Amino acid sequence: MTVGKFITFEGIDGSGKSTQAKLLAERLQSEGHEVVLTREPGGSVGAEEIRAMVLEGDPDRWSAETEILLFTAARRDHLERTILPALAAGKIVICDRFADSTRMYQGLSRGDLRTVVDQLHMLMIGREPDLTILIDMDPVIGLARAKSRQTSEERFEDFGAGLQKRMRRGFLDLAEEFAERFRVIDGGRTTEDVGNDVFETIRTHLQDSAS
């Protein structure tokens, strides 16, 4: 049986990770790979309903503890209904955010809840990506990009630049902690240059896995 690959994109708001995830999916599909492009929170019917609850509204709508439970519930449904079936079918799953975002947004940046996040992850998820692409971006530029989108899903952006700065440092620390699966790519360049680096990184990973 062909074993699928689970690739995630992480980064602060406005880093360009969603764009790069989409570009990677298109490029891999053009080379004949079966790809599932998904996102978190979301990626399944139930998880998308939770997404609206946690990304919209006042910044203080939920406590960090409540958010951890909501994100874990969404992730479990996403895992059961989308990610695991695709991997079992031998497909490449590309996910815009996964558990590393919860480790940052709820686990570290808004309190010292990392242990709680990891305990719930082990209990209810129990799966890490095969490879994680961290798009690194200056927090001031990233926040300006994110706010310029003017969508209803700006609850976390509304916490301001201070959170984004802590997030960037936290993601870089996480990349060191999980160095075996993280690859850090400079997002402060053209979309094309970043995309080429992402694709070469993924191609190398796929080749190494096949050998």
C-alpha positions in Angstrom: 0.0 0.0 0.0 1.3 3.5 -0.9 1.7 5.6 2.2 0.6 9.2 1.9 2.5 12.3 3.1 1.3 14.9 5.5 2.7 18.4 4.9 1.7 21.4 7.0 2.4 25.2 6.6 2.8 27.4 9.7 3.6 31.1 10.2 2.3 34.3 11.7 -0.8 36.0 10.2 0.0 37.5 6.8 3.1 35.4 6.2 1.8 34.1 2.9 1.5 30.5 4.0 -2.0 30.0 2.6 -0.8 31.3 -0.8 2.2 29.0 -0.7 0.2 26.0 0.3 -2.1 26.5 -2.7 0.8 27.0 -5.1 2.5 23.9 -3.8 -0.7 21.8 -4.2 -1.1 23.0 -7.8 2.6 22.3 -8.7 2.5 18.8 -7.2 -0.8 18.1 -9.0 0.8 19.2 -12.3 3.5 16.6 -11.7 0.9 13.8 -11.3 0.6 13.6 -7.5 -2.8 13.2 -5.8 -3.1 16.1 -3.5 -5.6 17.1 -0.8 -5.4 20.8 0.1 -7.0 21.6 3.4 -6.9 24.0 6.3 -7.3 24.5 10.1 -9.4 25.3 11.8 -11.7 23.7 9.2 -11.2 21.0 6.6 -14.4 19.2 7.4 -18.1 20.2 7.8 -18.0 20.2 11.6 -14.6 21.8 11.8 -15.7 24.6 9.5 -18.6 25.4 11.8 -16.1 25.7 14.7 -13.9 27.9 12.6 -16.6 30.5 12.4 -16.9 30.4 16.2 -13.2 30.9 17.0 -12.1 33.3 14.2 -14.9 35.8 14.2 -16.1 38.3 16.9 -14.5 40.1 19.7 -10.9 39.2 20.6 -12.0 38.4 24.2 -14.9 36.2 23.1 -13.1 33.0 24.3 -10.5 32.3 26.9 -7.3 30.5 25.7 -8.5 27.4 27.6 -11.8 27.3 25.8 -10.1 27.9 22.5 -7.8 24.9 23.1 -10.9 22.7 23.5 -12.6 24.1 20.5 -9.5 23.8 18.2 -8.9 20.2 19.4 -12.5 19.2 18.7 -12.2 20.7 15.2 -8.9 19.0 14.6 -10.2 15.6 15.7 -13.1 15.9 13.2 -10.8 17.1 10.5 -8.4 14.2 11.2 -11.1 11.6 11.1 -13.0 12.8 8.0 -10.3 14.3 5.8 -6.7 13.8 6.7 -6.5 10.1 7.7 -8.6 8.8 4.8 -6.5 10.8 2.3 -3.2 9.5 3.8 -4.6 5.9 3.8 -5.3 6.4 0.0 -1.7 7.4 -0.6 -2.4 11.0 -1.2 -0.3 14.1 -0.2 -2.2 16.1 2.3 -1.2 19.8 2.5 -2.7 21.6 5.5 -2.7 25.3 6.2 -2.0 25.2 9.9 -2.2 22.3 12.3 -1.3 21.6 16.0 1.8 23.8 15.9 -0.5 26.8 15.6 -2.4 25.8 18.7 0.9 25.3 20.5 1.6 28.9 19.7 -1.7 30.9 19.8 -3.2 29.2 22.8 -0.2 27.4 24.4 2.3 30.1 24.7 1.3 33.5 23.3 -1.8 34.0 25.5 -0.6 32.2 28.6 1.5 29.3 29.8 -0.7 26.5 28.5 1.7 24.6 26.3 1.5 21.5 28.6 -2.3 21.4 28.3 -2.1 21.7 24.5 0.4 18.8 24.3 -1.6 16.6 26.6 -4.8 17.1 24.6 -2.9 16.5 21.4 -1.5 13.2 22.6 -4.9 12.1 23.9 -7.1 13.1 21.0 -4.9 13.6 17.9 -1.7 11.6 18.3 -0.4 12.6 14.8 2.3 15.0 13.8 3.0 16.1 10.2 5.7 14.4 8.2 7.1 17.8 7.2 6.3 21.4 8.4 7.1 24.5 6.3 7.5 27.6 8.4 7.2 30.8 6.4 9.1 33.3 8.4 7.9 36.9 8.1 8.5 40.3 9.8 5.6 40.7 12.2 4.9 44.3 11.3 4.7 43.5 7.6 2.7 40.3 8.2 0.1 42.1 10.3 -0.3 44.8 7.7 -0.9 42.2 5.0 -3.4 40.3 7.2 -5.4 43.4 8.1 -5.5 44.6 4.4 -7.5 41.5 3.6 -10.5 43.0 5.5 -12.3 39.8 6.2 -14.6 38.8 9.1 -11.9 36.4 10.3 -9.6 38.9 12.0 -10.1 38.0 15.7 -6.5 37.1 16.3 -5.1 39.9 14.2 -7.1 42.3 16.4 -4.8 41.3 19.3 -2.2 43.5 17.6 1.5 43.6 16.8 2.6 42.5 20.2 1.0 39.1 19.8 2.5 38.7 16.3 6.0 39.4 17.6 5.7 36.8 20.3 4.2 34.4 17.7 7.2 34.8 15.4 9.7 34.1 18.1 7.6 31.2 19.3 7.4 29.6 15.9 11.2 29.9 15.4 11.7 28.2 18.8 9.3 25.5 17.8 11.3 24.9 14.6 14.3 24.3 16.8 12.4 22.0 19.1 11.1 19.9 16.2 14.0 20.4 13.9 13.6 17.0 12.3 10.4 18.0 10.6 10.6 21.8 10.4 12.0 23.7 7.4 12.2 27.5 7.8 11.8 29.6 4.6 12.2 33.4 4.3 8.8 34.8 3.4 10.0 38.3 2.9 10.7 37.9 -0.8 8.6 37.6 -3.9 5.8 35.0 -4.0 7.7 33.2 -6.9 11.0 33.0 -5.0 9.4 31.7 -1.9 7.4 29.2 -3.9 10.5 27.9 -5.6 12.2 27.3 -2.3 9.1 25.6 -0.9 8.8 23.3 -3.9 12.5 22.3 -3.9 12.2 21.6 -0.2 9.2 19.3 -0.7 10.7 17.6 -3.7 13.9 16.8 -1.7 11.8 15.4 1.1 9.7 13.2 -1.2 12.9 11.9 -3.0 14.6 11.1 0.4 11.4 9.3 1.6 11.3 7.2 -1.5 14.9 6.1 -1.4 
